[in-house]
Amino acid sequence: MVHIKVQSEDFDVGAEIAALTAGRTDIGGIGCFVGTVRADAKGSDSNVTGMTLEHYPGMTERAIAQIADRAQQRWPLLGCTIIHRVGPMVPGENIVLVIAASSHRQAALDATAFLIDWLKTKAPFWKREDYADGNGAWVDAREEDDVAASRWG
């Protein structure tokens, strides 16, 4: 069971875990990652006051579904939830949630790491940061994200 949502609204981590595991007694491990908006921009002298994420509806969900399918082929997952927010956000707000459930913890943890690494590098999102000095910039892909994703082949 895979749940994918691309939405502007915030999400409740506890409610999403409860929804994924409701009535299930076969799940032995849950991996979870929550990404949030940081107030500091790497390599920038300005503090981040806001961020806007854009995407192409339909295309983005298909790309995320392909990433989730890849994780399910690689690990014995019993469930997976991926929620990615779009639109304007401010520091401290949630951006992304990845939950992977399996019979055993290692598969859940590895799948969670894979999913977030591939979401960062293969899902079609565009991020713009706004800074305290009034300027803003589109954020380029980061080499360290590509290196992290490459470990999964």
CNS distance restraints for C-alpha pairs under 8 A (distance, minus, plus):
assign (resid   1 and name CA) (resid  78 and name CA) 6.78 0.50 0.50
assign (resid   1 and name CA) (resid  79 and name CA) 4.78 0.50 0.50
assign (resid   1 and name CA) (resid  80 and name CA) 6.38 0.50 0.50
assign (resid   2 and name CA) (resid  68 and name CA) 7.47 0.50 0.50
assign (resid   2 and name CA) (resid  79 and name CA) 5.78 0.50 0.50
assign (resid   2 and name CA) (resid  80 and name CA) 4.76 0.50 0.50
assign (resid   2 and name CA) (resid  81 and name CA) 5.79 0.50 0.50
assign (resid   2 and name CA) (resid  82 and name CA) 7.94 0.50 0.50
assign (resid   3 and name CA) (resid  80 and name CA) 6.27 0.50 0.50
assign (resid   3 and name CA) (resid  81 and name CA) 4.66 0.50 0.50
assign (resid   3 and name CA) (resid  82 and name CA) 6.22 0.50 0.50
assign (resid   4 and name CA) (resid  61 and name CA) 7.13 0.50 0.50
assign (resid   4 and name CA) (resid  64 and name CA) 7.43 0.50 0.50
assign (resid   4 and name CA) (resid  65 and name CA) 7.22 0.50 0.50
assign (resid   4 and name CA) (resid  81 and name CA) 5.97 0.50 0.50
assign (resid   4 and name CA) (resid  82 and name CA) 4.89 0.50 0.50
assign (resid   4 and name CA) (resid  83 and name CA) 5.81 0.50 0.50
assign (resid   5 and name CA) (resid  61 and name CA) 7.57 0.50 0.50
assign (resid   5 and name CA) (resid  82 and name CA) 6.40 0.50 0.50
assign (resid   5 and name CA) (resid  83 and name CA) 4.72 0.50 0.50
assign (resid   5 and name CA) (resid  84 and name CA) 6.41 0.50 0.50
assign (resid   6 and name CA) (resid  61 and name CA) 7.07 0.50 0.50
assign (resid   6 and name CA) (resid  83 and name CA) 5.84 0.50 0.50
assign (resid   6 and name CA) (resid  84 and name CA) 4.94 0.50 0.50
assign (resid   6 and name CA) (resid  85 and name CA) 5.64 0.50 0.50
assign (resid   6 and name CA) (resid  86 and name CA) 6.88 0.50 0.50
assign (resid   7 and name CA) (resid  83 and name CA) 7.48 0.50 0.50
assign (resid   7 and name CA) (resid  84 and name CA) 6.47 0.50 0.50
assign (resid   7 and name CA) (resid  85 and name CA) 4.87 0.50 0.50
assign (resid   7 and name CA) (resid  86 and name CA) 5.86 0.50 0.50
assign (resid   8 and name CA) (resid  85 and name CA) 5.09 0.50 0.50
assign (resid   8 and name CA) (resid  86 and name CA) 4.97 0.50 0.50
assign (resid   8 and name CA) (resid  87 and name CA) 5.72 0.50 0.50
assign (resid   8 and name CA) (resid  88 and name CA) 7.97 0.50 0.50
assign (resid   9 and name CA) (resid  85 and name CA) 6.86 0.50 0.50
assign (resid  10 and name CA) (resid  85 and name CA) 7.24 0.50 0.50
assign (resid  10 and name CA) (resid  93 and name CA) 7.78 0.50 0.50
assign (resid  10 and name CA) (resid  94 and name CA) 6.56 0.50 0.50
assign (resid  10 and name CA) (resid  95 and name CA) 7.93 0.50 0.50
assign (resid  11 and name CA) (resid  16 and name CA) 7.77 0.50 0.50
assign (resid  11 and name CA) (resid  83 and name CA) 7.92 0.50 0.50
assign (resid  11 and name CA) (resid  94 and name CA) 7.55 0.50 0.50
assign (resid  12 and name CA) (resid  16 and name CA) 6.23 0.50 0.50
assign (resid  13 and name CA) (resid  17 and name CA) 6.26 0.50 0.50
assign (resid  13 and name CA) (resid  97 and name CA) 7.53 0.50 0.50
assign (resid  14 and name CA) (resid  18 and name CA) 6.11 0.50 0.50
assign (resid  15 and name CA) (resid  19 and name CA) 6.10 0.50 0.50
assign (resid  16 and name CA) (resid  20 and name CA) 6.22 0.50 0.50
assign (resid  16 and name CA) (resid  81 and name CA) 7.65 0.50 0.50
assign (resid  17 and name CA) (resid  21 and name CA) 6.17 0.50 0.50
assign (resid  17 and name CA) (resid  99 and name CA) 7.31 0.50 0.50
assign (resid  18 and name CA) (resid  22 and name CA) 5.65 0.50 0.50
assign (resid  20 and name CA) (resid  79 and name CA) 6.64 0.50 0.50
assign (resid  20 and name CA) (resid  80 and name CA) 7.37 0.50 0.50
assign (resid  20 and name CA) (resid  81 and name CA) 7.29 0.50 0.50
assign (resid  21 and name CA) (resid  27 and name CA) 7.43 0.50 0.50
assign (resid  26 and name CA) (resid 102 and name CA) 7.96 0.50 0.50
assign (resid  26 and name CA) (resid 103 and name CA) 6.13 0.50 0.50
assign (resid  27 and name CA) (resid  78 and name CA) 6.90 0.50 0.50
assign (resid  27 and name CA) (resid 101 and name CA) 6.26 0.50 0.50
assign (resid  27 and name CA) (resid 102 and name CA) 5.39 0.50 0.50
assign (resid  27 and name CA) (resid 103 and name CA) 4.72 0.50 0.50
assign (resid  27 and name CA) (resid 104 and name CA) 7.45 0.50 0.50
assign (resid  28 and name CA) (resid 101 and name CA) 7.62 0.50 0.50
assign (resid  28 and name CA) (resid 102 and name CA) 6.14 0.50 0.50
assign (resid  28 and name CA) (resid 103 and name CA) 4.36 0.50 0.50
assign (resid  28 and name CA) (resid 104 and name CA) 5.12 0.50 0.50
assign (resid  28 and name CA) (resid 105 and name CA) 6.61 0.50 0.50
assign (resid  29 and name CA) (resid 101 and name CA) 5.79 0.50 0.50
assign (resid  29 and name CA) (resid 102 and name CA) 5.46 0.50 0.50
assign (resid  29 and name CA) (resid 103 and name CA) 5.88 0.50 0.50
assign (resid  29 and name CA) (resid 104 and name CA) 5.01 0.50 0.50
assign (resid  29 and name CA) (resid 105 and name CA) 4.16 0.50 0.50
assign (resid  29 and name CA) (resid 106 and name CA) 7.73 0.50 0.50
assign (resid  29 and name CA) (resid 108 and name CA) 5.96 0.50 0.50
assign (resid  30 and name CA) (resid  99 and name CA) 6.81 0.50 0.50
assign (resid  30 and name CA) (resid 100 and name CA) 5.67 0.50 0.50
assign (resid  30 and name CA) (resid 101 and name CA) 4.49 0.50 0.50
assign (resid  30 and name CA) (resid 102 and name CA) 6.57 0.50 0.50
assign (resid  30 and name CA) (resid 105 and name CA) 6.47 0.50 0.50
assign (resid  30 and name CA) (resid 108 and name CA) 5.50 0.50 0.50
assign (resid  30 and name CA) (resid 109 and name CA) 7.18 0.50 0.50
assign (resid  31 and name CA) (resid  98 and name CA) 7.88 0.50 0.50
assign (resid  31 and name CA) (resid  99 and name CA) 5.58 0.50 0.50
assign (resid  31 and name CA) (resid 100 and name CA) 5.12 0.50 0.50
assign (resid  31 and name CA) (resid 101 and name CA) 6.41 0.50 0.50
assign (resid  31 and name CA) (resid 105 and name CA) 7.28 0.50 0.50
assign (resid  31 and name CA) (resid 108 and name CA) 4.88 0.50 0.50
assign (resid  31 and name CA) (resid 109 and name CA) 4.68 0.50 0.50
assign (resid  31 and name CA) (resid 111 and name CA) 7.70 0.50 0.50
assign (resid  31 and name CA) (resid 112 and name CA) 5.64 0.50 0.50
assign (resid  32 and name CA) (resid  97 and name CA) 7.30 0.50 0.50
assign (resid  32 and name CA) (resid  98 and name CA) 5.59 0.50 0.50
assign (resid  32 and name CA) (resid  99 and name CA) 4.48 0.50 0.50
assign (resid  32 and name CA) (resid 100 and name CA) 6.57 0.50 0.50
assign (resid  32 and name CA) (resid 109 and name CA) 7.63 0.50 0.50
assign (resid  32 and name CA) (resid 112 and name CA) 6.41 0.50 0.50
assign (resid  33 and name CA) (resid  96 and name CA) 7.83 0.50 0.50
assign (resid  33 and name CA) (resid  97 and name CA) 5.73 0.50 0.50
assign (resid  33 and name CA) (resid  98 and name CA) 5.16 0.50 0.50
assign (resid  33 and name CA) (resid  99 and name CA) 6.62 0.50 0.50
assign (resid  33 and name CA) (resid 112 and name CA) 6.91 0.50 0.50
assign (resid  33 and name CA) (resid 116 and name CA) 7.63 0.50 0.50
assign (resid  34 and name CA) (resid  94 and name CA) 6.93 0.50 0.50
assign (resid  34 and name CA) (resid  95 and name CA) 7.43 0.50 0.50
assign (resid  34 and name CA) (resid  96 and name CA) 5.67 0.50 0.50
assign (resid  34 and name CA) (resid  97 and name CA) 4.68 0.50 0.50
assign (resid  34 and name CA) (resid  98 and name CA) 6.64 0.50 0.50
assign (resid  35 and name CA) (resid  94 and name CA) 5.95 0.50 0.50
assign (resid  35 and name CA) (resid  95 and name CA) 5.39 0.50 0.50
assign (resid  35 and name CA) (resid  96 and name CA) 5.01 0.50 0.50
assign (resid  35 and name CA) (resid  97 and name CA) 6.58 0.50 0.50
assign (resid  36 and name CA) (resid  91 and name CA) 7.36 0.50 0.50
assign (resid  36 and name CA) (resid  92 and name CA) 5.86 0.50 0.50
assign (resid  36 and name CA) (resid  93 and name CA) 5.46 0.50 0.50
assign (resid  36 and name CA) (resid  94 and name CA) 4.34 0.50 0.50
assign (resid  36 and name CA) (resid  95 and name CA) 5.12 0.50 0.50
assign (resid  36 and name CA) (resid  96 and name CA) 7.10 0.50 0.50
assign (resid  37 and name CA) (resid  51 and name CA) 7.47 0.50 0.50
assign (resid  37 and name CA) (resid  89 and name CA) 7.37 0.50 0.50
assign (resid  37 and name CA) (resid  90 and name CA) 6.47 0.50 0.50
assign (resid  37 and name CA) (resid  91 and name CA) 4.58 0.50 0.50
assign (resid  37 and name CA) (resid  92 and name CA) 5.30 0.50 0.50
assign (resid  37 and name CA) (resid  93 and name CA) 5.61 0.50 0.50
assign (resid  37 and name CA) (resid  94 and name CA) 6.49 0.50 0.50
assign (resid  37 and name CA) (resid  95 and name CA) 6.53 0.50 0.50
assign (resid  38 and name CA) (resid  48 and name CA) 7.21 0.50 0.50
assign (resid  38 and name CA) (resid  91 and name CA) 5.19 0.50 0.50
assign (resid  38 and name CA) (resid  92 and name CA) 6.42 0.50 0.50
assign (resid  39 and name CA) (resid  47 and name CA) 5.71 0.50 0.50
assign (resid  39 and name CA) (resid  48 and name CA) 4.70 0.50 0.50
assign (resid  39 and name CA) (resid  49 and name CA) 6.63 0.50 0.50
assign (resid  39 and name CA) (resid  91 and name CA) 5.16 0.50 0.50
assign (resid  39 and name CA) (resid  92 and name CA) 7.62 0.50 0.50
assign (resid  40 and name CA) (resid  44 and name CA) 7.72 0.50 0.50
assign (resid  40 and name CA) (resid  46 and name CA) 7.39 0.50 0.50
assign (resid  40 and name CA) (resid  47 and name CA) 4.99 0.50 0.50
assign (resid  40 and name CA) (resid  48 and name CA) 5.48 0.50 0.50
assign (resid  41 and name CA) (resid  45 and name CA) 7.68 0.50 0.50
assign (resid  41 and name CA) (resid  46 and name CA) 7.00 0.50 0.50
assign (resid  41 and name CA) (resid  47 and name CA) 6.27 0.50 0.50
assign (resid  41 and name CA) (resid  48 and name CA) 6.07 0.50 0.50
assign (resid  46 and name CA) (resid 131 and name CA) 5.45 0.50 0.50
assign (resid  46 and name CA) (resid 132 and name CA) 5.86 0.50 0.50
assign (resid  46 and name CA) (resid 133 and name CA) 6.33 0.50 0.50
assign (resid  47 and name CA) (resid 131 and name CA) 5.38 0.50 0.50
assign (resid  47 and name CA) (resid 132 and name CA) 5.49 0.50 0.50
assign (resid  47 and name CA) (resid 133 and name CA) 7.99 0.50 0.50
assign (resid  48 and name CA) (resid  91 and name CA) 7.20 0.50 0.50
assign (resid  48 and name CA) (resid 129 and name CA) 6.40 0.50 0.50
assign (resid  48 and name CA) (resid 130 and name CA) 5.68 0.50 0.50
assign (resid  48 and name CA) (resid 131 and name CA) 4.50 0.50 0.50
assign (resid  48 and name CA) (resid 132 and name CA) 6.24 0.50 0.50
assign (resid  49 and name CA) (resid  90 and name CA) 6.17 0.50 0.50
assign (resid  49 and name CA) (resid  91 and name CA) 6.59 0.50 0.50
assign (resid  49 and name CA) (resid 129 and name CA) 7.70 0.50 0.50
assign (resid  49 and name CA) (resid 130 and name CA) 5.65 0.50 0.50
assign (resid  49 and name CA) (resid 131 and name CA) 5.28 0.50 0.50
assign (resid  49 and name CA) (resid 132 and name CA) 5.74 0.50 0.50
assign (resid  50 and name CA) (resid  88 and name CA) 6.95 0.50 0.50
assign (resid  50 and name CA) (resid  89 and name CA) 5.66 0.50 0.50
assign (resid  50 and name CA) (resid  90 and name CA) 4.38 0.50 0.50
assign (resid  50 and name CA) (resid  91 and name CA) 6.36 0.50 0.50
assign (resid  50 and name CA) (resid 129 and name CA) 5.96 0.50 0.50
assign (resid  50 and name CA) (resid 130 and name CA) 5.09 0.50 0.50
assign (resid  50 and name CA) (resid 131 and name CA) 7.09 0.50 0.50
assign (resid  51 and name CA) (resid  88 and name CA) 5.67 0.50 0.50
assign (resid  51 and name CA) (resid  89 and name CA) 5.24 0.50 0.50
assign (resid  51 and name CA) (resid  90 and name CA) 6.14 0.50 0.50
assign (resid  51 and name CA) (resid  91 and name CA) 7.93 0.50 0.50
assign (resid  51 and name CA) (resid 127 and name CA) 6.89 0.50 0.50
assign (resid  51 and name CA) (resid 128 and name CA) 5.55 0.50 0.50
assign (resid  51 and name CA) (resid 129 and name CA) 4.46 0.50 0.50
assign (resid  51 and name CA) (resid 130 and name CA) 5.94 0.50 0.50
assign (resid  52 and name CA) (resid  86 and name CA) 6.91 0.50 0.50
assign (resid  52 and name CA) (resid  87 and name CA) 5.04 0.50 0.50
assign (resid  52 and name CA) (resid  88 and name CA) 4.22 0.50 0.50
assign (resid  52 and name CA) (resid  89 and name CA) 6.11 0.50 0.50
assign (resid  52 and name CA) (resid 127 and name CA) 5.76 0.50 0.50
assign (resid  52 and name CA) (resid 128 and name CA) 5.21 0.50 0.50
assign (resid  52 and name CA) (resid 129 and name CA) 6.60 0.50 0.50
assign (resid  53 and name CA) (resid  85 and name CA) 7.47 0.50 0.50
assign (resid  53 and name CA) (resid  86 and name CA) 4.73 0.50 0.50
assign (resid  53 and name CA) (resid  87 and name CA) 5.07 0.50 0.50
assign (resid  53 and name CA) (resid  88 and name CA) 6.62 0.50 0.50
assign (resid  53 and name CA) (resid 125 and name CA) 6.44 0.50 0.50
assign (resid  53 and name CA) (resid 126 and name CA) 5.53 0.50 0.50
assign (resid  53 and name CA) (resid 127 and name CA) 4.60 0.50 0.50
assign (resid  53 and name CA) (resid 128 and name CA) 6.51 0.50 0.50
assign (resid  54 and name CA) (resid  86 and name CA) 5.80 0.50 0.50
assign (resid  54 and name CA) (resid  87 and name CA) 6.24 0.50 0.50
assign (resid  54 and name CA) (resid 125 and name CA) 5.65 0.50 0.50
assign (resid  54 and name CA) (resid 126 and name CA) 5.09 0.50 0.50
assign (resid  54 and name CA) (resid 127 and name CA) 6.52 0.50 0.50
assign (resid  55 and name CA) (resid  60 and name CA) 6.43 0.50 0.50
assign (resid  55 and name CA) (resid  86 and name CA) 7.25 0.50 0.50
assign (resid  55 and name CA) (resid 124 and name CA) 6.18 0.50 0.50
assign (resid  55 and name CA) (resid 125 and name CA) 4.85 0.50 0.50
assign (resid  55 and name CA) (resid 126 and name CA) 6.36 0.50 0.50
assign (resid  56 and name CA) (resid  60 and name CA) 5.78 0.50 0.50
assign (resid  56 and name CA) (resid 124 and name CA) 7.35 0.50 0.50
assign (resid  56 and name CA) (resid 125 and name CA) 7.83 0.50 0.50
assign (resid  57 and name CA) (resid  61 and name CA) 6.88 0.50 0.50
assign (resid  58 and name CA) (resid  62 and name CA) 6.14 0.50 0.50
assign (resid  59 and name CA) (resid  63 and name CA) 6.26 0.50 0.50
assign (resid  59 and name CA) (resid 124 and name CA) 7.63 0.50 0.50
assign (resid  60 and name CA) (resid  64 and name CA) 6.25 0.50 0.50
assign (resid  60 and name CA) (resid 123 and name CA) 6.28 0.50 0.50
assign (resid  60 and name CA) (resid 124 and name CA) 5.62 0.50 0.50
assign (resid  60 and name CA) (resid 125 and name CA) 7.45 0.50 0.50
assign (resid  61 and name CA) (resid  65 and name CA) 6.07 0.50 0.50
assign (resid  62 and name CA) (resid  66 and name CA) 6.25 0.50 0.50
assign (resid  63 and name CA) (resid  67 and name CA) 6.37 0.50 0.50
assign (resid  63 and name CA) (resid 122 and name CA) 7.46 0.50 0.50
assign (resid  63 and name CA) (resid 123 and name CA) 5.74 0.50 0.50
assign (resid  63 and name CA) (resid 124 and name CA) 7.40 0.50 0.50
assign (resid  64 and name CA) (resid  68 and name CA) 6.19 0.50 0.50
assign (resid  64 and name CA) (resid 119 and name CA) 7.08 0.50 0.50
assign (resid  64 and name CA) (resid 123 and name CA) 6.16 0.50 0.50
assign (resid  65 and name CA) (resid  69 and name CA) 6.06 0.50 0.50
assign (resid  66 and name CA) (resid  70 and name CA) 6.20 0.50 0.50
assign (resid  67 and name CA) (resid  71 and name CA) 6.41 0.50 0.50
assign (resid  67 and name CA) (resid 115 and name CA) 6.82 0.50 0.50
assign (resid  67 and name CA) (resid 118 and name CA) 6.94 0.50 0.50
assign (resid  67 and name CA) (resid 119 and name CA) 7.47 0.50 0.50
assign (resid  68 and name CA) (resid  72 and name CA) 6.24 0.50 0.50
assign (resid  68 and name CA) (resid  80 and name CA) 7.65 0.50 0.50
assign (resid  68 and name CA) (resid 115 and name CA) 6.97 0.50 0.50
assign (resid  69 and name CA) (resid  73 and name CA) 6.23 0.50 0.50
assign (resid  70 and name CA) (resid  74 and name CA) 6.32 0.50 0.50
assign (resid  71 and name CA) (resid  75 and name CA) 6.02 0.50 0.50
assign (resid  71 and name CA) (resid  77 and name CA) 7.89 0.50 0.50
assign (resid  71 and name CA) (resid 111 and name CA) 5.98 0.50 0.50
assign (resid  71 and name CA) (resid 114 and name CA) 7.25 0.50 0.50
assign (resid  71 and name CA) (resid 115 and name CA) 6.95 0.50 0.50
assign (resid  72 and name CA) (resid  76 and name CA) 6.36 0.50 0.50
assign (resid  72 and name CA) (resid  77 and name CA) 5.72 0.50 0.50
assign (resid  75 and name CA) (resid 107 and name CA) 5.82 0.50 0.50
assign (resid  75 and name CA) (resid 108 and name CA) 7.91 0.50 0.50
assign (resid  75 and name CA) (resid 111 and name CA) 6.63 0.50 0.50
assign (resid  76 and name CA) (resid 102 and name CA) 6.22 0.50 0.50
assign (resid  76 and name CA) (resid 103 and name CA) 7.68 0.50 0.50
assign (resid  76 and name CA) (resid 107 and name CA) 6.83 0.50 0.50
assign (resid  77 and name CA) (resid 100 and name CA) 6.81 0.50 0.50
assign (resid  77 and name CA) (resid 101 and name CA) 5.69 0.50 0.50
assign (resid  77 and name CA) (resid 102 and name CA) 4.63 0.50 0.50
assign (resid  77 and name CA) (resid 103 and name CA) 7.60 0.50 0.50
assign (resid  77 and name CA) (resid 107 and name CA) 7.35 0.50 0.50
assign (resid  77 and name CA) (resid 108 and name CA) 7.04 0.50 0.50
assign (resid  78 and name CA) (resid 100 and name CA) 7.80 0.50 0.50
assign (resid  78 and name CA) (resid 101 and name CA) 5.40 0.50 0.50
assign (resid  78 and name CA) (resid 102 and name CA) 4.99 0.50 0.50
assign (resid  78 and name CA) (resid 103 and name CA) 7.27 0.50 0.50
assign (resid  79 and name CA) (resid 100 and name CA) 6.01 0.50 0.50
assign (resid  79 and name CA) (resid 101 and name CA) 5.08 0.50 0.50
assign (resid  79 and name CA) (resid 102 and name CA) 7.04 0.50 0.50
assign (resid  80 and name CA) (resid  98 and name CA) 7.48 0.50 0.50
assign (resid  80 and name CA) (resid  99 and name CA) 5.49 0.50 0.50
assign (resid  80 and name CA) (resid 100 and name CA) 4.52 0.50 0.50
assign (resid  80 and name CA) (resid 101 and name CA) 6.18 0.50 0.50
assign (resid  81 and name CA) (resid  97 and name CA) 7.50 0.50 0.50
assign (resid  81 and name CA) (resid  98 and name CA) 5.77 0.50 0.50
assign (resid  81 and name CA) (resid  99 and name CA) 5.03 0.50 0.50
assign (resid  81 and name CA) (resid 100 and name CA) 6.65 0.50 0.50
assign (resid  82 and name CA) (resid  96 and name CA) 7.47 0.50 0.50
assign (resid  82 and name CA) (resid  97 and name CA) 5.65 0.50 0.50
assign (resid  82 and name CA) (resid  98 and name CA) 4.71 0.50 0.50
assign (resid  82 and name CA) (resid  99 and name CA) 6.54 0.50 0.50
assign (resid  83 and name CA) (resid  96 and name CA) 5.63 0.50 0.50
assign (resid  83 and name CA) (resid  97 and name CA) 5.07 0.50 0.50
assign (resid  83 and name CA) (resid  98 and name CA) 6.67 0.50 0.50
assign (resid  84 and name CA) (resid  95 and name CA) 6.02 0.50 0.50
assign (resid  84 and name CA) (resid  96 and name CA) 4.47 0.50 0.50
assign (resid  84 and name CA) (resid  97 and name CA) 6.50 0.50 0.50
assign (resid  85 and name CA) (resid  94 and name CA) 7.79 0.50 0.50
assign (resid  85 and name CA) (resid  95 and name CA) 5.24 0.50 0.50
assign (resid  85 and name CA) (resid  96 and name CA) 6.20 0.50 0.50
assign (resid  86 and name CA) (resid  95 and name CA) 7.78 0.50 0.50
assign (resid  89 and name CA) (resid  93 and name CA) 6.41 0.50 0.50
assign (resid  98 and name CA) (resid 112 and name CA) 6.35 0.50 0.50
assign (resid  98 and name CA) (resid 115 and name CA) 7.15 0.50 0.50
assign (resid  98 and name CA) (resid 116 and name CA) 6.87 0.50 0.50
assign (resid  99 and name CA) (resid 112 and name CA) 6.42 0.50 0.50
assign (resid 100 and name CA) (resid 108 and name CA) 5.18 0.50 0.50
assign (resid 100 and name CA) (resid 109 and name CA) 7.37 0.50 0.50
assign (resid 100 and name CA) (resid 111 and name CA) 6.39 0.50 0.50
assign (resid 100 and name CA) (resid 112 and name CA) 5.64 0.50 0.50
assign (resid 101 and name CA) (resid 108 and name CA) 5.27 0.50 0.50
assign (resid 102 and name CA) (resid 107 and name CA) 6.28 0.50 0.50
assign (resid 102 and name CA) (resid 108 and name CA) 5.29 0.50 0.50
assign (resid 103 and name CA) (resid 107 and name CA) 7.91 0.50 0.50
assign (resid 104 and name CA) (resid 108 and name CA) 6.70 0.50 0.50
assign (resid 105 and name CA) (resid 109 and name CA) 6.02 0.50 0.50
assign (resid 106 and name CA) (resid 110 and name CA) 5.94 0.50 0.50
assign (resid 107 and name CA) (resid 111 and name CA) 5.92 0.50 0.50
assign (resid 108 and name CA) (resid 112 and name CA) 6.12 0.50 0.50
assign (resid 109 and name CA) (resid 113 and name CA) 6.30 0.50 0.50
assign (resid 110 and name CA) (resid 114 and name CA) 6.14 0.50 0.50
assign (resid 111 and name CA) (resid 115 and name CA) 5.99 0.50 0.50
assign (resid 112 and name CA) (resid 116 and name CA) 6.32 0.50 0.50
assign (resid 113 and name CA) (resid 117 and name CA) 6.10 0.50 0.50
assign (resid 114 and name CA) (resid 118 and name CA) 6.07 0.50 0.50
assign (resid 114 and name CA) (resid 149 and name CA) 7.17 0.50 0.50
assign (resid 114 and name CA) (resid 152 and name CA) 6.76 0.50 0.50
assign (resid 115 and name CA) (resid 119 and name CA) 5.96 0.50 0.50
assign (resid 116 and name CA) (resid 120 and name CA) 6.13 0.50 0.50
assign (resid 117 and name CA) (resid 121 and name CA) 6.61 0.50 0.50
assign (resid 117 and name CA) (resid 145 and name CA) 6.82 0.50 0.50
assign (resid 117 and name CA) (resid 148 and name CA) 6.23 0.50 0.50
assign (resid 117 and name CA) (resid 149 and name CA) 4.95 0.50 0.50
assign (resid 118 and name CA) (resid 122 and name CA) 5.41 0.50 0.50
assign (resid 118 and name CA) (resid 123 and name CA) 7.19 0.50 0.50
assign (resid 118 and name CA) (resid 149 and name CA) 5.69 0.50 0.50
assign (resid 119 and name CA) (resid 123 and name CA) 4.99 0.50 0.50
assign (resid 120 and name CA) (resid 145 and name CA) 6.77 0.50 0.50
assign (resid 121 and name CA) (resid 141 and name CA) 7.51 0.50 0.50
assign (resid 121 and name CA) (resid 145 and name CA) 6.59 0.50 0.50
assign (resid 121 and name CA) (resid 146 and name CA) 6.32 0.50 0.50
assign (resid 121 and name CA) (resid 149 and name CA) 7.02 0.50 0.50
assign (resid 126 and name CA) (resid 138 and name CA) 7.46 0.50 0.50
assign (resid 126 and name CA) (resid 139 and name CA) 7.53 0.50 0.50
assign (resid 127 and name CA) (resid 138 and name CA) 5.79 0.50 0.50
assign (resid 127 and name CA) (resid 139 and name CA) 5.58 0.50 0.50
assign (resid 128 and name CA) (resid 136 and name CA) 6.93 0.50 0.50
assign (resid 128 and name CA) (resid 137 and name CA) 5.53 0.50 0.50
assign (resid 128 and name CA) (resid 138 and name CA) 4.18 0.50 0.50
assign (resid 128 and name CA) (resid 139 and name CA) 5.75 0.50 0.50
assign (resid 129 and name CA) (resid 136 and name CA) 5.42 0.50 0.50
assign (resid 129 and name CA) (resid 137 and name CA) 5.50 0.50 0.50
assign (resid 129 and name CA) (resid 138 and name CA) 6.34 0.50 0.50
assign (resid 129 and name CA) (resid 139 and name CA) 6.95 0.50 0.50
assign (resid 130 and name CA) (resid 134 and name CA) 6.98 0.50 0.50
assign (resid 130 and name CA) (resid 135 and name CA) 6.09 0.50 0.50
assign (resid 130 and name CA) (resid 136 and name CA) 4.17 0.50 0.50
assign (resid 130 and name CA) (resid 137 and name CA) 6.71 0.50 0.50
assign (resid 131 and name CA) (resid 135 and name CA) 5.43 0.50 0.50
assign (resid 131 and name CA) (resid 136 and name CA) 5.59 0.50 0.50
assign (resid 141 and name CA) (resid 145 and name CA) 7.52 0.50 0.50
assign (resid 142 and name CA) (resid 146 and name CA) 6.76 0.50 0.50
assign (resid 143 and name CA) (resid 147 and name CA) 6.28 0.50 0.50
assign (resid 144 and name CA) (resid 148 and name CA) 6.16 0.50 0.50
assign (resid 145 and name CA) (resid 149 and name CA) 6.22 0.50 0.50
assign (resid 146 and name CA) (resid 150 and name CA) 6.05 0.50 0.50
assign (resid 147 and name CA) (resid 151 and name CA) 6.82 0.50 0.50
assign (resid 148 and name CA) (resid 152 and name CA) 7.94 0.50 0.50
assign (resid 149 and name CA) (resid 153 and name CA) 7.65 0.50 0.50
